[in-house]
C-alpha cells in the first residue's frame, strides 16, 4: 500500500523549483497559480534567496505549489492514503480531492499571510531537538514555557516559543538531547502564538465548498483518517494553533498496511522520519525530476 505525503515549512531551499519548470507545461501552470494568488511563485522558487523564501507568506504557497507540480508530473497515482506535515496538509487535501489546486493555493496564501501577521506580534521561533526520550523531553519543554509543536516520531520533537524560551532551551537541554537546531521558519507555528491566525482562516474556509476525500486522508491532529471534506477543512483551520502529531500519522500508515511512501517535492524530511519509524517500508523523496522514473516504478509496484 502506497502513502503519498507532502512536507512542511522549512523544506524549501533556494532554486529548488528550477529543474521542475523545465517539464512540459509546468511554467504555464505555475504562472496561472501565481496570477490567482498574487505571488510570483516562479521567481521565489528559482531566483529568491534563503531569507526571501523563509518568509511565511511566501514559503507556504511555494511549498504547496511545488507539491502539486511534482505530483502531477508522476501521472495518474492511486495511493492508499495521503497526508501532509503542517502546511503540507493543504497539499494532501488537494491530492484527496477535498480542494482543487487553485482553491488549495488560495487557502494557503491566506494561511501564510495570517500566520506571518501572528508571528510578527512576538518574536518567536522553532527548534528541533536531536536525541532524547519524548517522555522526558516534553515535560522539560513545558517547564521552560515551550510547546512540543511537532511530535514527529523516530524520537524527533520540535519545540516552539519565544526566542528567550528557545535560548533557555539551548542552555538547559532535556536529558539525552544532543543538539538543539534552529529551524528555517519565522514563528512559533502550531502553538498559542498562532491563535490570531485562526479567525482569518475560519473566514477564508467559509468561502470554500470542500468535497469529501476520495482517498484516505490522515490528519495531523490525531493521526486519524477523516471522512468528510467539512471536517478536513475544520482541522486545517484549527491545526495552525495546535501541535502536529506526525508520530500518530505514521502509526496510522502502519495500521493501514503501508509498504511504500513517496514524498513530493521538496522531499527528504518525511522520508527520513519514515526510514527510522517504519522499518521495511520503501521510501522515495521527489527532489528533482530525475527522481520521477524511480517514483513511478515504486508506485506501479505498491499503489492500488
Backbone as CSV, one residue per row, in Angstrom:
resi,resn,N_x,N_y,N_z,CA_x,CA_y,CA_z,C_x,C_y,C_z
1,UNK,0.846,-1.193,0.000,0.000,0.000,0.000,0.879,1.240,0.000
2,UNK,0.561,2.158,-0.907,1.348,3.377,-1.074,0.732,4.540,-0.301
3,UNK,1.585,5.308,0.390,1.175,6.561,1.007,1.921,7.692,0.305
4,UNK,1.188,8.737,-0.072,1.766,9.920,-0.704,1.731,11.044,0.325
5,UNK,2.905,11.632,0.598,2.981,12.650,1.660,3.617,13.931,1.134
6,UNK,3.310,15.045,1.827,3.797,16.365,1.427,4.489,17.033,2.611
7,UNK,5.696,17.585,2.407,6.452,18.176,3.515,5.918,19.536,3.945
8,UNK,6.417,19.991,5.086,6.010,21.271,5.635,7.086,22.333,5.529
9,UNK,6.825,23.456,6.162,7.702,24.618,6.076,9.084,24.303,6.640
10,UNK,10.095,24.830,5.978,11.475,24.544,6.334,12.130,23.614,5.328
11,UNK,11.316,22.940,4.502,11.867,22.031,3.490,12.384,22.779,2.267
12,UNK,11.965,24.037,2.100,12.337,24.805,0.907,13.812,25.223,0.933
13,UNK,14.438,25.268,-0.244,15.808,25.757,-0.408,15.857,26.653,-1.651
14,UNK,16.773,27.605,-1.709,16.837,28.492,-2.872,17.000,27.716,-4.180
15,UNK,16.176,28.077,-5.173,16.285,27.500,-6.512,15.721,26.106,-6.671
16,UNK,15.028,25.572,-5.651,14.618,24.165,-5.717,13.612,23.870,-6.820
17,UNK,12.881,24.893,-7.287,11.893,24.642,-8.348,12.477,24.708,-9.758
18,UNK,13.713,25.170,-9.883,14.298,25.407,-11.214,14.172,24.208,-12.154
19,UNK,14.609,23.006,-11.769,14.509,21.886,-12.724,13.084,21.467,-13.036
20,UNK,12.168,21.704,-12.096,10.774,21.304,-12.318,10.105,22.160,-13.391
21,UNK,10.556,23.405,-13.525,9.931,24.296,-14.511,10.366,23.972,-15.935
22,UNK,11.307,23.048,-16.086,11.714,22.601,-17.419,10.770,21.531,-17.966
23,UNK,9.905,20.995,-17.119,8.950,19.979,-17.580,7.860,20.627,-18.432
24,UNK,7.339,19.922,-19.418,6.310,20.491,-20.297,5.099,20.995,-19.520
25,UNK,4.726,22.239,-19.768,3.539,22.822,-19.161,3.705,23.321,-17.741
26,UNK,4.833,23.012,-17.094,4.997,23.362,-15.678,5.041,24.873,-15.475
27,UNK,5.785,25.577,-16.294,5.906,27.031,-16.134,4.551,27.714,-16.340
28,UNK,3.777,27.247,-17.324,2.455,27.835,-17.567,1.533,27.594,-16.377
29,UNK,1.591,26.389,-15.833,0.737,26.055,-14.705,1.090,26.917,-13.485
30,UNK,2.388,27.073,-13.247,2.826,27.887,-12.118,2.439,29.351,-12.323
31,UNK,2.496,29.796,-13.581,2.102,31.166,-13.886,0.624,31.412,-13.616
32,UNK,-0.207,30.436,-13.938,-1.650,30.554,-13.676,-1.908,30.637,-12.183
33,UNK,-1.232,29.783,-11.412,-1.393,29.814,-9.961,-0.900,31.140,-9.387
34,UNK,0.209,31.635,-9.914,0.773,32.904,-9.438,-0.224,34.043,-9.630
35,UNK,-0.858,34.060,-10.799,-1.857,35.097,-11.077,-3.048,34.976,-10.114
36,UNK,-3.424,33.753,-9.808,-4.595,33.519,-8.957,-4.373,34.001,-7.521
37,UNK,-3.125,33.911,-7.033,-2.882,34.257,-5.625,-2.061,35.538,-5.455
38,UNK,-1.661,36.170,-6.565,-0.919,37.417,-6.478,0.475,37.261,-5.913
39,UNK,1.151,36.173,-6.285,2.514,35.910,-5.801,3.301,35.237,-6.920
40,UNK,4.480,35.760,-7.234,5.294,35.231,-8.322,6.027,33.970,-7.851
41,UNK,5.361,32.847,-7.965,5.906,31.583,-7.479,7.172,31.175,-8.223
42,UNK,7.231,31.437,-9.515,8.419,31.079,-10.289,9.636,31.845,-9.788
43,UNK,9.470,33.132,-9.534,10.592,33.931,-9.013,11.087,33.361,-7.686
44,UNK,10.149,33.128,-6.766,10.564,32.671,-5.441,11.122,31.250,-5.472
45,UNK,10.662,30.440,-6.410,11.145,29.064,-6.488,12.439,28.895,-7.253
46,UNK,12.859,29.943,-7.990,14.069,29.807,-8.816,15.144,30.854,-8.517
47,UNK,14.762,32.070,-8.154,15.740,33.153,-8.044,15.898,33.734,-6.641
48,UNK,14.897,33.624,-5.794,14.936,34.269,-4.477,15.928,33.577,-3.547
49,UNK,16.482,34.360,-2.612,17.458,33.796,-1.679,16.756,33.156,-0.474
50,UNK,17.567,32.587,0.413,17.030,31.833,1.538,16.177,32.704,2.454
51,UNK,16.574,33.941,2.670,15.802,34.822,3.541,14.429,35.127,2.949
52,UNK,14.382,35.344,1.627,13.117,35.674,0.971,12.127,34.520,1.064
53,UNK,12.606,33.287,0.900,11.682,32.148,0.922,11.465,31.608,2.336
54,UNK,12.115,32.222,3.302,11.844,31.896,4.706,10.580,32.609,5.187
55,UNK,10.237,33.703,4.512,9.027,34.465,4.835,7.814,33.529,4.767
56,UNK,7.102,33.438,5.865,5.959,32.523,5.957,4.948,32.732,4.834
57,UNK,4.690,33.989,4.496,3.696,34.304,3.467,4.138,33.829,2.091
58,UNK,5.434,33.614,1.907,5.988,33.115,0.642,6.180,31.605,0.699
59,UNK,6.794,31.140,1.782,7.171,29.730,1.884,5.983,28.788,1.761
60,UNK,4.872,29.138,2.410,3.747,28.207,2.434,3.119,27.979,1.059
61,UNK,2.746,29.028,0.306,2.219,28.757,-1.036,3.262,28.135,-1.961
62,UNK,4.524,28.487,-1.764,5.586,27.913,-2.599,5.676,26.402,-2.400
63,UNK,5.571,25.962,-1.156,5.652,24.528,-0.873,4.448,23.770,-1.409
64,UNK,3.266,24.339,-1.269,2.079,23.668,-1.798,2.153,23.587,-3.321
65,UNK,2.567,24.673,-3.965,2.708,24.663,-5.427,3.713,23.608,-5.868
66,UNK,4.832,23.514,-5.156,5.859,22.524,-5.503,5.326,21.107,-5.359
67,UNK,4.558,20.866,-4.298,3.989,19.538,-4.098,3.009,19.164,-5.192
68,UNK,2.157,20.094,-5.562,1.167,19.827,-6.610,1.838,19.629,-7.965
69,UNK,2.841,20.454,-8.239,3.539,20.375,-9.527,4.268,19.043,-9.668
70,UNK,4.976,18.631,-8.623,5.742,17.384,-8.693,4.827,16.167,-8.725
71,UNK,3.715,16.219,-7.996,2.778,15.090,-8.013,2.140,14.930,-9.384
72,UNK,1.810,16.054,-10.015,1.188,15.967,-11.342,2.148,15.365,-12.362
73,UNK,3.456,15.575,-12.146,4.453,15.021,-13.071,4.550,13.503,-12.978
74,UNK,4.013,12.929,-11.907,4.019,11.478,-11.763,2.983,10.809,-12.656
75,UNK,1.989,11.572,-13.109,0.890,10.992,-13.862,-0.183,10.506,-12.913
76,UNK,-1.021,9.581,-13.380,-2.103,9.059,-12.545,-1.527,8.226,-11.408
77,UNK,-1.883,8.591,-10.172,-1.415,7.871,-8.986,-2.629,7.498,-8.149
78,UNK,-2.647,6.266,-7.632,-3.756,5.832,-6.778,-3.200,5.383,-5.431
79,UNK,-2.793,6.325,-4.578,-2.276,5.934,-3.265,-3.372,5.390,-2.372
80,UNK,-2.962,4.617,-1.383,-3.938,4.122,-0.416,-4.300,5.175,0.607
81,UNK,-3.376,6.135,0.814,-3.630,7.214,1.777,-2.738,8.398,1.432
82,UNK,-3.159,9.574,1.894,-2.356,10.793,1.723,-2.298,11.521,3.062
83,UNK,-1.218,12.286,3.240,-1.079,13.111,4.443,-0.029,14.165,4.154
84,UNK,-0.059,15.227,4.930,0.952,16.269,4.800,1.360,16.748,6.171
85,UNK,2.580,17.218,6.268,3.090,17.736,7.539,2.854,19.236,7.588
86,UNK,2.061,19.690,8.552,1.773,21.113,8.724,1.134,21.676,7.453
87,UNK,1.784,22.665,6.801,1.187,23.243,5.591,1.009,22.193,4.501
88,UNK,1.777,21.121,4.561,1.621,20.025,3.608,0.255,19.375,3.671
89,UNK,-0.486,19.620,4.771,-1.853,19.093,4.852,-2.746,19.699,3.774
90,UNK,-2.465,20.926,3.372,-3.267,21.544,2.304,-2.947,20.873,0.971
91,UNK,-1.672,20.571,0.747,-1.285,19.818,-0.453,-2.009,18.477,-0.467
92,UNK,-2.002,17.795,0.663,-2.656,16.494,0.761,-4.161,16.602,0.540
93,UNK,-4.763,17.707,0.987,-6.200,17.904,0.759,-6.509,17.986,-0.729
94,UNK,-5.596,18.595,-1.486,-5.771,18.637,-2.940,-5.584,17.242,-3.542
95,UNK,-4.591,16.490,-3.054,-4.401,15.114,-3.534,-5.670,14.281,-3.328
96,UNK,-6.334,14.512,-2.198,-7.518,13.717,-1.851,-8.780,14.207,-2.538
97,UNK,-8.688,15.321,-3.273,-9.846,15.856,-3.973,-10.753,16.704,-3.100
98,UNK,-10.308,17.032,-1.879,-11.115,17.882,-0.992,-11.181,19.304,-1.552
99,UNK,-10.048,19.788,-2.072,-9.955,21.102,-2.706,-9.320,20.938,-4.079
100,UNK,-9.727,21.774,-5.042,-8.991,21.758,-6.298,-7.694,22.540,-6.104
101,UNK,-6.791,22.472,-7.086,-5.466,23.069,-6.924,-5.535,24.571,-6.647
102,UNK,-6.377,25.272,-7.380,-6.461,26.727,-7.202,-7.015,27.073,-5.830
103,UNK,-8.042,26.373,-5.383,-8.609,26.629,-4.056,-7.578,26.350,-2.964
104,UNK,-6.790,25.286,-3.148,-5.748,24.957,-2.166,-4.716,26.078,-2.084
105,UNK,-4.327,26.608,-3.241,-3.331,27.679,-3.249,-3.901,28.989,-2.714
106,UNK,-5.147,29.266,-3.002,-5.769,30.472,-2.436,-5.859,30.366,-0.917
107,UNK,-6.201,29.178,-0.415,-6.281,28.990,1.033,-4.906,29.109,1.676
108,UNK,-3.901,28.498,1.073,-2.571,28.534,1.691,-1.963,29.936,1.616
109,UNK,-2.322,30.693,0.598,-1.848,32.085,0.539,-2.410,32.869,1.726
110,UNK,-3.699,32.689,1.997,-4.308,33.380,3.135,-3.742,32.854,4.453
111,UNK,-3.485,31.565,4.513,-2.887,30.956,5.715,-1.515,31.569,5.987
112,UNK,-0.688,31.637,4.945,0.647,32.180,5.120,0.639,33.627,5.584
113,UNK,-0.241,34.429,4.989,-0.329,35.834,5.381,-0.818,35.977,6.822
114,UNK,-1.822,35.187,7.189,-2.366,35.269,8.542,-1.347,34.817,9.580
115,UNK,-0.590,33.763,9.270,0.400,33.269,10.213,1.597,34.209,10.301
116,UNK,1.930,34.862,9.193,3.010,35.854,9.222,2.621,37.029,10.119
117,UNK,1.367,37.459,10.025,0.889,38.549,10.884,0.930,38.135,12.355
118,UNK,0.505,36.905,12.629,0.519,36.422,14.012,1.952,36.321,14.535
119,UNK,2.863,35.889,13.664,4.263,35.738,14.073,4.924,37.081,14.362
120,UNK,4.413,38.140,13.739,5.012,39.471,13.915,4.668,40.092,15.269
121,UNK,3.683,39.555,15.961,3.261,40.126,17.246,4.353,39.964,18.297
122,UNK,4.958,38.789,18.342,6.022,38.479,19.292,7.119,37.744,18.539
123,UNK,8.392,37.999,18.881,9.484,37.315,18.196,9.560,35.875,18.695
124,UNK,9.222,34.952,17.821,9.163,33.539,18.186,9.885,32.698,17.139
125,UNK,10.061,31.408,17.453,10.725,30.507,16.514,10.501,29.064,16.900
126,UNK,11.220,28.182,16.201,11.108,26.743,16.431,12.490,26.114,16.350
127,UNK,12.718,25.094,17.162,13.998,24.384,17.153,13.750,22.883,17.259
128,UNK,14.503,22.121,16.462,14.416,20.665,16.509,15.378,20.127,17.564
129,UNK,14.909,19.148,18.310,15.746,18.504,19.322,16.231,17.170,18.784
130,UNK,17.517,16.945,18.806,18.098,15.710,18.313,18.463,14.825,19.496
131,UNK,17.847,13.652,19.542,18.076,12.741,20.653,17.073,12.967,21.768
132,UNK,17.191,12.147,22.793,16.318,12.280,23.946,15.088,11.399,23.869
133,UNK,14.440,11.247,25.009,13.224,10.449,25.139,12.031,11.396,25.270
134,UNK,11.016,11.257,24.402,9.860,12.157,24.479,9.235,12.245,25.871
135,UNK,9.245,11.147,26.619,8.628,11.165,27.950,9.357,12.111,28.898
136,UNK,10.661,12.297,28.664,11.432,13.241,29.477,11.461,14.620,28.832
137,UNK,11.484,14.640,27.512,11.642,15.909,26.786,10.410,16.803,26.912
138,UNK,9.223,16.240,26.711,8.008,17.064,26.688,7.771,17.794,28.009
139,UNK,7.867,17.125,29.159,7.707,17.875,30.419,8.776,18.954,30.607
140,UNK,9.992,18.686,30.136,11.069,19.674,30.246,10.741,20.918,29.414
141,UNK,10.224,20.703,28.211,9.846,21.837,27.355,8.750,22.661,28.019
142,UNK,7.771,21.986,28.555,6.654,22.688,29.187,7.118,23.482,30.398
143,UNK,8.117,22.953,31.114,8.679,23.664,32.263,9.325,24.983,31.821
144,UNK,9.898,24.987,30.611,10.545,26.185,30.080,9.556,27.126,29.387
145,UNK,8.279,26.744,29.346,7.266,27.562,28.681,7.145,27.303,27.198
146,UNK,7.814,26.267,26.711,7.801,25.918,25.289,6.709,24.893,24.985
147,UNK,6.305,24.835,23.716,5.318,23.872,23.256,5.990,22.819,22.383
148,UNK,5.721,21.518,22.590,6.181,20.497,21.650,5.311,20.570,20.395
149,UNK,5.655,21.496,19.496,4.775,21.850,18.383,4.702,20.776,17.313
150,UNK,5.779,20.041,17.133,5.796,18.909,16.203,6.312,17.693,16.961
151,UNK,5.482,16.680,17.104,5.941,15.409,17.653,6.031,14.481,16.445
152,UNK,7.252,14.332,15.937,7.434,13.771,14.601,7.690,12.278,14.560
153,UNK,7.819,11.637,15.726,8.158,10.233,15.726,9.650,10.051,15.514
154,UNK,10.103,8.793,15.580,11.528,8.480,15.422,12.371,9.294,16.404
155,UNK,11.755,9.662,17.560,12.475,10.392,18.589,12.623,11.879,18.350
156,UNK,12.043,12.406,17.260,12.238,13.824,16.945,11.065,14.675,17.436
157,UNK,11.421,15.721,18.165,10.432,16.693,18.642,10.917,18.081,18.264
158,UNK,9.987,18.951,17.858,10.306,20.342,17.565,9.640,21.213,18.619
159,UNK,10.455,22.037,19.280,9.956,22.950,20.303,9.677,24.303,19.679
160,UNK,8.664,24.999,20.207,8.320,26.318,19.686,7.973,27.252,20.841
161,UNK,8.350,28.523,20.650,8.049,29.524,21.663,8.796,30.807,21.376
162,UNK,8.939,31.640,22.390,9.646,32.906,22.197,11.141,32.648,22.048
163,UNK,11.852,33.637,21.514,13.294,33.476,21.336,13.997,33.336,22.690
164,UNK,13.454,33.991,23.717,14.030,33.855,25.059,13.858,32.432,25.582
165,UNK,12.692,31.862,25.338,12.444,30.483,25.779,13.324,29.501,25.026
166,UNK,13.529,29.748,23.728,14.394,28.865,22.937,15.853,29.004,23.358
167,UNK,16.267,30.214,23.742,17.628,30.410,24.254,17.818,29.653,25.568
168,UNK,16.783,29.656,26.403,16.847,28.913,27.663,16.968,27.415,27.400
169,UNK,16.326,26.946,26.345,16.420,25.535,25.964,17.846,25.172,25.551
170,UNK,18.487,26.065,24.803,19.888,25.833,24.408,20.771,25.658,25.646
171,UNK,20.490,26.463,26.663,21.315,26.430,27.875,20.930,25.299,28.826
172,UNK,19.727,24.765,28.640,19.208,23.745,29.563,18.485,22.673,28.760
173,UNK,19.265,21.825,28.097,18.686,20.786,27.239,18.079,19.669,28.083
174,UNK,17.005,19.059,27.585,16.461,17.884,28.267,17.491,16.751,28.281
175,UNK,17.360,15.888,29.238,18.283,14.755,29.356,18.276,13.924,28.070
176,UNK,19.468,13.636,27.558,19.608,12.813,26.362,19.587,13.570,25.052
177,UNK,19.206,14.836,25.064,19.192,15.632,23.836,20.612,16.084,23.510
178,UNK,21.069,15.722,22.321,22.443,16.031,21.925,22.587,17.455,21.406
179,UNK,21.615,17.865,20.577,21.704,19.175,19.948,20.323,19.804,19.843
180,UNK,20.317,21.129,19.786,19.103,21.899,19.522,19.365,22.706,18.263
181,UNK,18.589,22.471,17.212,18.847,23.082,15.904,17.712,24.038,15.539
182,UNK,18.033,25.322,15.379,17.022,26.305,14.979,16.533,26.006,13.564
183,UNK,15.217,26.092,13.341,14.631,25.797,12.035,14.440,27.068,11.207
184,UNK,14.358,26.866,9.892,14.192,27.991,8.955,12.723,28.388,8.836
185,UNK,12.173,28.794,9.969,10.792,29.268,9.990,10.759,30.594,10.736
186,UNK,9.679,31.338,10.548,9.632,32.705,11.074,8.672,32.879,12.234
187,UNK,8.320,31.785,12.921,7.409,31.928,14.033,7.195,30.619,14.768
188,UNK,6.488,30.698,15.897,6.167,29.514,16.696,4.856,28.916,16.193
189,UNK,4.956,28.209,15.077,3.767,27.626,14.468,3.241,26.476,15.328
190,UNK,1.927,26.241,15.219,1.258,25.162,15.946,1.346,25.350,17.463
191,UNK,1.270,26.622,17.879,1.218,26.958,19.298,0.162,28.050,19.499
192,UNK,-0.027,28.446,20.747,-0.999,29.504,21.048,-0.616,30.834,20.417
193,UNK,0.662,30.986,20.029,1.091,32.220,19.369,0.393,32.414,18.019
194,UNK,-0.124,31.337,17.450,-0.803,31.416,16.153,-2.311,31.597,16.271
195,UNK,-2.813,31.735,17.488,-4.266,31.881,17.682,-4.873,33.020,16.858
196,UNK,-4.203,34.180,16.699,-4.811,35.244,15.890,-5.064,34.845,14.430
197,UNK,-4.314,33.855,13.929,-4.493,33.432,12.534,-5.736,32.581,12.337
198,UNK,-6.217,31.971,13.403,-7.341,31.048,13.282,-8.601,31.755,12.780
199,UNK,-8.876,32.941,13.316,-10.083,33.672,12.895,-10.030,34.023,11.411
200,UNK,-8.864,34.439,10.924,-8.712,34.754,9.495,-8.944,33.527,8.633
201,UNK,-8.430,32.390,9.095,-8.590,31.158,8.327,-10.031,30.657,8.358
202,UNK,-10.691,30.856,9.469,-12.116,30.463,9.541,-12.925,31.213,8.497
203,UNK,-12.611,32.499,8.336,-13.307,33.314,7.339,-12.988,32.826,5.929
204,UNK,-11.718,32.516,5.677,-11.316,32.022,4.358,-11.964,30.676,4.055
205,UNK,-12.012,29.798,5.052,-12.591,28.465,4.860,-14.084,28.531,4.583
206,UNK,-14.764,29.538,5.153,-16.209,29.672,4.964,-16.578,29.958,3.516
207,UNK,-15.614,30.441,2.736,-15.858,30.758,1.332,-15.653,29.550,0.411
208,UNK,-15.190,28.424,0.976,-14.883,27.238,0.182,-15.992,26.194,0.285
209,UNK,-16.071,25.355,-0.738,-17.008,24.234,-0.727,-16.197,22.952,-0.890
210,UNK,-15.783,22.348,0.213,-14.928,21.161,0.110,-15.719,19.927,-0.298
211,UNK,-15.038,19.035,-1.007,-15.618,17.729,-1.328,-15.105,16.706,-0.315
212,UNK,-15.805,15.611,-0.185,-15.319,14.553,0.707,-14.079,13.892,0.093
213,UNK,-13.129,13.450,0.916,-11.906,12.838,0.386,-12.196,11.601,-0.466
214,UNK,-11.525,11.531,-1.616,-11.639,10.352,-2.484,-10.592,9.308,-2.111
215,UNK,-9.613,9.726,-1.318,-8.527,8.875,-0.848,-8.460,9.054,0.662
216,UNK,-8.061,8.029,1.381,-7.936,8.141,2.836,-7.011,9.307,3.196
217,UNK,-7.554,10.247,3.956,-6.826,11.462,4.348,-6.505,11.365,5.838
218,UNK,-5.224,11.366,6.166,-4.775,11.193,7.547,-4.395,12.553,8.119
219,UNK,-4.985,12.900,9.254,-4.877,14.238,9.831,-3.754,14.375,10.853
220,UNK,-3.102,15.544,10.836,-2.056,15.867,11.815,-2.588,15.957,13.242
221,UNK,-3.861,16.233,13.389,-4.404,16.483,14.729,-4.225,15.279,15.650
222,UNK,-4.558,14.096,15.113,-4.527,12.896,15.949,-4.143,11.640,15.170
223,UNK,-3.690,11.828,13.921,-3.306,10.685,13.114,-4.478,9.881,12.588
224,UNK,-5.696,10.393,12.734,-6.874,9.646,12.310,-7.270,9.995,10.876
225,UNK,-7.899,9.030,10.206,-8.455,9.283,8.878,-9.724,10.117,9.032
226,UNK,-9.897,11.081,8.137,-11.037,12.000,8.191,-11.943,11.719,7.002
227,UNK,-13.235,11.548,7.258,-14.158,11.065,6.232,-14.826,12.154,5.406
228,UNK,-14.952,13.381,5.945,-15.698,14.402,5.221,-14.832,15.618,4.908
229,UNK,-15.170,16.278,3.816,-14.445,17.479,3.433,-14.598,18.592,4.449
230,UNK,-15.790,18.708,5.029,-16.031,19.744,6.030,-15.119,19.560,7.234
231,UNK,-14.931,18.300,7.652,-14.061,18.034,8.800,-12.591,18.268,8.441
232,UNK,-12.197,17.909,7.238,-10.823,18.202,6.796,-10.564,19.700,6.881
233,UNK,-11.482,20.485,6.355,-11.316,21.938,6.340,-11.276,22.505,7.756
234,UNK,-12.144,22.010,8.625,-12.161,22.460,10.016,-10.826,22.171,10.699
235,UNK,-10.272,20.997,10.416,-8.993,20.629,11.023,-7.847,21.469,10.439
236,UNK,-7.905,21.785,9.167,-6.872,22.635,8.566,-6.830,24.000,9.253
237,UNK,-7.985,24.504,9.594,-8.064,25.806,10.276,-7.488,25.708,11.687
238,UNK,-7.966,24.754,12.466,-7.543,24.646,13.854,-6.102,24.231,14.035
239,UNK,-5.557,23.520,13.035,-4.226,22.934,13.193,-3.120,23.971,13.299
240,UNK,-3.338,25.184,12.785,-2.265,26.190,12.822,-1.887,26.551,14.254
241,UNK,-2.812,26.354,15.212,-2.535,26.716,16.601,-2.430,25.485,17.502
242,UNK,-2.325,24.294,16.911,-2.222,23.060,17.684,-1.069,22.194,17.183
243,UNK,-0.496,21.372,18.061,0.679,20.580,17.669,0.413,19.598,16.527
244,UNK,1.443,19.378,15.728,1.424,18.381,14.661,1.833,17.029,15.259
245,UNK,0.978,16.034,15.102,1.293,14.694,15.608,1.625,13.769,14.442
246,UNK,2.784,14.015,13.852,3.216,13.176,12.729,3.510,11.754,13.190
247,UNK,3.889,11.605,14.460,4.122,10.270,15.003,2.857,9.424,14.900
248,UNK,1.706,10.047,15.194,0.439,9.316,15.122,0.022,9.052,13.677
249,UNK,0.374,9.981,12.770,0.109,9.738,11.343,0.860,8.494,10.880
250,UNK,2.130,8.373,11.270,2.905,7.201,10.851,2.383,5.917,11.483
251,UNK,1.846,6.015,12.709,1.224,4.837,13.316,0.020,4.393,12.487
252,UNK,-0.743,5.360,11.988,-1.900,5.028,11.144,-1.449,4.419,9.818
253,UNK,-0.381,4.964,9.235,0.143,4.357,7.988,0.437,2.873,8.234
254,UNK,1.050,2.603,9.372,1.416,1.224,9.712,0.166,0.358,9.831
255,UNK,-0.858,0.900,10.524,-2.111,0.145,10.693,-2.812,-0.105,9.362
256,UNK,-2.658,0.827,8.429,-3.273,0.673,7.105,-2.518,-0.320,6.224
257,UNK,-1.321,-0.691,6.648,-0.537,-1.663,5.881,0.404,-1.046,4.870
258,UNK,0.951,0.132,5.167,1.845,0.808,4.232,3.045,-0.078,3.875
259,UNK,3.360,-0.092,2.583,4.559,-0.797,2.111,5.524,0.140,1.397
260,UNK,5.020,1.310,0.964,5.878,2.290,0.292,5.363,3.690,0.579
261,UNK,6.288,4.645,0.643,5.941,6.038,0.910,6.712,6.930,-0.053
262,UNK,5.985,7.780,-0.759,6.599,8.746,-1.679,6.320,10.142,-1.148
263,UNK,7.380,10.952,-1.026,7.259,12.327,-0.549,7.462,13.275,-1.720
264,UNK,6.490,14.144,-1.945,6.562,15.070,-3.070,7.601,16.161,-2.793
265,UNK,7.922,16.906,-3.837,8.925,17.973,-3.760,8.508,19.057,-2.776
266,UNK,9.450,19.588,-1.985,10.865,19.245,-1.860,11.082,18.143,-0.822
267,UNK,11.115,16.909,-1.299,11.150,15.748,-0.421,12.460,15.571,0.326
268,UNK,12.389,14.759,1.385,13.564,14.419,2.174,13.262,14.303,3.654
269,UNK,12.553,15.275,4.204,12.293,15.298,5.645,11.430,14.121,6.097
270,UNK,10.309,13.911,5.430,9.359,12.885,5.871,9.846,11.484,5.532
271,UNK,10.570,11.351,4.428,11.147,10.036,4.121,12.206,9.686,5.163
272,UNK,12.951,10.691,5.634,13.942,10.447,6.680,13.302,9.931,7.954
273,UNK,12.179,10.523,8.336,11.460,10.057,9.521,10.908,8.650,9.309
274,UNK,10.387,8.389,8.107,9.800,7.076,7.820,10.842,5.968,7.851
275,UNK,12.045,6.283,7.401,13.108,5.263,7.412,13.396,4.785,8.826
276,UNK,13.271,5.684,9.798,13.549,5.310,11.183,12.326,4.729,11.882
277,UNK,11.139,5.252,11.564,9.929,4.843,12.292,9.166,3.707,11.621
278,UNK,9.373,3.512,10.317,8.630,2.496,9.567,9.609,1.540,8.869
279,UNK,10.349,0.755,9.646,11.329,-0.153,9.035,10.663,-1.133,8.083
280,UNK,11.321,-1.365,6.959,10.787,-2.282,5.960,9.935,-1.610,4.904
281,UNK,9.534,-0.355,5.152,8.745,0.393,4.172,9.684,1.076,3.185
282,UNK,9.444,0.871,1.898,10.268,1.528,0.887,9.887,3.011,0.799
283,UNK,10.900,3.860,0.690,10.651,5.304,0.660,11.353,5.953,-0.523
284,UNK,10.767,7.035,-1.007,11.382,7.793,-2.089,10.979,9.263,-1.968
285,UNK,11.966,10.143,-2.062,11.720,11.585,-1.991,11.897,12.198,-3.373
286,UNK,10.892,12.956,-3.807,10.998,13.679,-5.072,11.746,14.993,-4.820
287,UNK,13.023,15.004,-5.204,13.835,16.216,-5.044,13.968,16.959,-6.365
288,UNK,14.204,16.214,-7.448,14.278,16.780,-8.793,13.532,15.856,-9.746
289,UNK,13.283,16.295,-10.975,12.626,15.404,-11.941,13.401,14.119,-12.224
290,UNK,14.682,14.098,-11.886,15.465,12.872,-12.060,14.930,11.734,-11.198
291,UNK,14.142,12.052,-10.178,13.592,11.033,-9.282,12.270,10.453,-9.786
292,UNK,11.720,11.027,-10.855,10.378,10.633,-11.286,10.291,9.182,-11.743
293,UNK,11.259,8.718,-12.520,11.184,7.343,-13.028,11.194,6.325,-11.896
294,UNK,12.069,6.541,-10.917,12.126,5.619,-9.778,10.824,5.674,-8.983
295,UNK,10.264,6.864,-8.863,8.991,7.010,-8.143,7.865,6.276,-8.874
296,UNK,7.841,6.404,-10.197,6.797,5.714,-10.970,6.908,4.204,-10.817
297,UNK,8.131,3.692,-10.788,8.321,2.242,-10.599,7.805,1.798,-9.239
298,UNK,8.106,2.593,-8.212,7.653,2.264,-6.864,6.126,2.318,-6.785
299,UNK,5.548,3.336,-7.417,4.085,3.495,-7.431,3.428,2.306,-8.129
300,UNK,3.994,1.919,-9.276,3.418,0.794,-10.033,3.428,-0.496,-9.213
301,UNK,4.437,-0.631,-8.374,4.565,-1.843,-7.572,3.645,-1.844,-6.352
302,UNK,3.407,-0.659,-5.771,2.727,-0.609,-4.471,1.351,0.046,-4.470
303,UNK,1.017,0.847,-5.498,-0.284,1.529,-5.491,-1.385,0.559,-5.856
304,UNK,-2.610,0.910,-5.436,-3.739,0.032,-5.691,-4.171,0.053,-7.136
